[in-house]
Structures are given as C-alpha cells and as structure tokens.
Amino acid sequence: MSDNQDELFLRNIHPHFYDNGRVGSGGFAPTDEHEYCLSVDFASMSSPPESRKRHETVFGLESAAVFGVTEAEFDEHSIECKADPIDLNPAHALADYNEVRLASRSQVKKVARKIAAKANKRGRLD
Amino acid sequence: MEKVPFVKLSFAGSRFNGARLPADASVNISIYQKVLVELAKQIWREKNPNRLRLPRNFERYFQLQIGDIEEGSAVAHLPRFEEDLPELFGSMAPGDIFDKAQDELVNIIDAANDNKPLPRLSPAVRYELRQLRKNLRSSENIVVTRGRLSRDVDRHPISAATRERITREIREEKIKNISGFGVLSGVSETPPSISVVSEHGAIRIDVNFQTARLTYNGQNGRLVDFNINAVVDYDGFIKRTEGVNAFSLVKDDNSMAKAASRVSELAGLEAGWYNGEGEEISQLTVITSKDIARFISAFEGSAGIFPSVEGEIQIEYARNDFEWTIAIKDTHVIVEVMSLDDDESVVRRFRGCSPGLLRMLLSDNGIVDE
C-alpha cells in the first residue's frame, strides 16, 4: 500500500459497464476469475489517456472510459491497493477485495456500488 | 434514569371499581404503548427524511411502566423513564418525540369523538389503533389523561363508539380524481379492455374492440398518461375505475427510446461476454427490464443500464443523495437504495412491474408505507 491516501487509481471500464456517462457497479466488482482483485493503474505514473491507450493497443482489451478512485476511498472499505508492475505496464496495481469477500459475495457487490458511486461523482477521466 | 409522569389511563366500568384491573383488560396498556411507538416512528421518519433506518433500539426509548393503580375506578399511572440518549436520534430527543406522539394520539381520539376526519396515519398505527379497547365490554371506556394534568381538565375517552368511528374512517372508500403515468400491462379483446400498472394500483379500462386491436395491441410496456376517477381505499389505492377523463400512450422521448434500445442491445450478449464469464440474459429479463427502464428514464435521464455476470440487468442512478440500484432477473426485481454517507440501505423485492415497485421508485428515499 502506498502512504499517499490521495493517490488516485485509474480503472479502464469494459464497454458493457459504461452507459449514459456512468460506470456501472460491475466495473468495480472483481470476480472469482480474477481472485477478487481489480486491475488499476497508479495515476501518478500514468495519465488517463495513456492508461486507456495501453489497455487497448498494448493489451488488446476494450475500454469505453477511464474512471478514478483514491486510495482513501478503497481503504474505507478495507480494500488494499498494492503495486503490481507487469511487462509493458509499470503503473499497474491491484485493488484487493479479498477482505470484503470474506464477509460475503453480496458484500463485494455492495462495496462495488459504493466505489462506483465515488467514481461517478468524480466523473469520467478519459 | 429519571421517572417522568406521562399518562394516566382510567378504566371506567363496574369491573374496575376498587382499583381492580383485570388481566384481560390490562392488555390495553401495552397496546396503548404500541400505538405511541408507531406514532413516534412516523414522527421520527418525517423529521429525518435522509435517514433510511430507525435508530438502533428505537423502541427501547419508548417504554411505559405501570407506576401504580389509583383508587376509585382503576387508574393506571404510566410514567416513562428518561435515560441518556444517543446522538443517533437527530434533532429531536425521544422524550420530545414521545410527547408529540402522545399529543397526536389525543388528537386522533378527539377527532374520532367529534366525527372529524382523522389525520394521516401509517398502516402500523392504524393496525394498533384498531386493537385499543380489546377485551372491554361495550359499556366500558378508557379515558386518557396526559402527564401531570388532572382528569377534570384533560379527558380523552376511548369508547366503543370512538373505535367504531376510527375503524369506519379507515375502511371508508372514496371517489378520487387521479392522474399520472403508468405502464400498459395488458390488452384484452374479450371483453375489450386494457390494463395499466400505476403507483396508485392496477387500472382496468374498457375500450371498444377496434381501439384494443388497433391502438393498444402490441404496446405492452409503453408508458401511458392518464386522468381517471376511481374508487380508492384509505391509502389512496385504486379499488376500481369509475370514469376516464383522459388516457393516451406517451410517445417515447429520447431517454426512453435510448433505455429501451440499451436493453435490446444487452439482450444480444452471449454466455461468456465478460472475459469468458457472464451469463446470457433471458428473454423474460429483457421484457421486465424494458418496462422498468422506460418508466425510470421518464423521470431519471441519467440512469445507466448494465448487465451483471449473473445474467441480471441492473439499472443504476443517483438521486436525492442516495444510490439506487434495480437488479432484474426474469420477473424478480430487487431495489436497493443506499445512503452514500453511511452504511444504511433499504432493500425490497418485487415480482415484475407492480404498483409497489412504482411507488418505491417514485419515493424520495425508497421508504413507502405498506
């Protein structure tokens, strides 16, 4: 975890979870497949357009928009953010929902709604 | 804890002479407390529209105890005990709410005795009110006297006639003019009629065969604008339609058309649509979602419509400082209204596009009297 609670983390949103200018809670709900970790990028190491471009062109994944959530906002729900640099993306990090998952799977969805609400309030970054 | 004189309930009738209070009649003391608690809840909700849940242990702060039974007819002195209160209660302390609840109850009794209309009461208050005078004979009364006041200056009798008037008023049906929006839910040709779901209840309107066939057939799920005269119950729910003043299909505006088209788009998702995960969305889910999405988009243009990996369609939007999520799978609809300031939320389940669902969607915070 970084020491900077103001650190912003960028999340590329799958087109199905972006509609009418909003990100859906599904965009912030990690699944079993991803071991309840969400892929994000450190905003201090990558701008939103850079993050999106890399997501689409380097990794060949779809992104309809980029939204941001601060470390403090994740932390409020016991979601730890840790650096996870990978090939071609040194800004990569993981938001770990496993602590939330221990409560229940429905709690993961509930927390995802709260996180998505924060991201929607901040607005689309790219 | 401080003991505060609160109310005296005088049981009048020969059975109560000599300060006797038969056990079967004393049940009215606990019913009286229940009425007060329900009134207190109603007052607290009105004073705290941004709170979704009652404070923890709410009822604990509204306990009456039997102090003593006075000579003469049985007069039960019921003090309440004040204790330190949590800040959770907001701007009004329980003592003040309890006093206000007591005053409102006295107003209700007086209105019934004077044959005047009753103030608006929640279903829970009405239920408890109907229980008052349980196990009492028709000649027996309960007289309410507040706080330290004497029975000579503060007398509010609950007689058999009082209860009858309360019950009659609560059951009374009225003809009311109702206008609003609803969802066309059915078209029948034998006999020709159409059905509409609205927040006021279900509406059935007779039409001629040609209109049923040419105007409304195939239009289920469309929004309709209506103005009708209907027989309604105490809560304003429609019992039957008496006359139609105006009725028309609402032309889909941009956001309604966009919502319906977004649902159609999600209907085409194949299993594994989200990186190998994600169930297909059933036809029933699509039909139910279209009706609800169209209705919501008529008043909430910023709603987003999304699939979930479990095969639901979710409609999400922010309104009145609350985050609203409507999750639809087949005909099952779950509405969650969540406060962003704390952990409070209201969750309710419905089957399809029902009057209860529309009432909840049109409420300020998801809380509706049922």
Contacts between the chains, C-beta under 8 A, distances in Angstrom:
chain1	res1	chain2	res2	distance
A	14	B	274	6.6
A	16	B	266	7.5
A	16	B	269	7.3
A	16	B	273	6.8
A	16	B	274	6.7
A	16	B	306	6.6
A	16	B	307	5.5
A	17	B	306	5.5
A	18	B	304	7.7
A	19	B	262	6.1
A	19	B	304	4.1
A	19	B	305	5.4
A	19	B	306	6.2
A	20	B	258	7.4
A	20	B	262	7.9
A	20	B	301	8.0
A	20	B	302	6.2
A	20	B	303	6.5
A	20	B	304	4.8
A	20	B	305	7.5
A	21	B	302	7.0
A	21	B	304	7.6
A	22	B	302	6.9
A	22	B	303	7.8
A	22	B	304	3.6
A	22	B	316	6.7
A	22	B	317	7.5
A	23	B	304	7.6
A	24	B	304	5.5
A	24	B	306	3.3
A	24	B	314	6.4
A	24	B	316	5.7
A	25	B	306	7.6
A	25	B	314	7.1
A	25	B	316	6.3
A	25	B	325	6.9
A	26	B	274	8.0
A	26	B	306	5.4
A	26	B	307	7.2
A	26	B	308	5.7
A	26	B	309	7.1
A	26	B	314	7.2
A	31	B	277	5.8
A	31	B	309	6.2
A	33	B	275	7.0
A	33	B	276	7.0
A	33	B	277	5.5
A	110	B	336	8.0
A	110	B	338	7.5
A	110	B	345	7.7
A	113	B	316	7.5
A	113	B	323	6.0
A	113	B	325	5.9
A	113	B	336	7.7
A	113	B	338	6.3
A	114	B	323	7.4
A	114	B	338	7.2
A	114	B	340	7.1
A	116	B	316	7.5
A	117	B	318	6.5
A	117	B	323	4.7
A	117	B	338	7.9
A	117	B	340	5.7
A	120	B	318	6.8
A	121	B	318	7.8
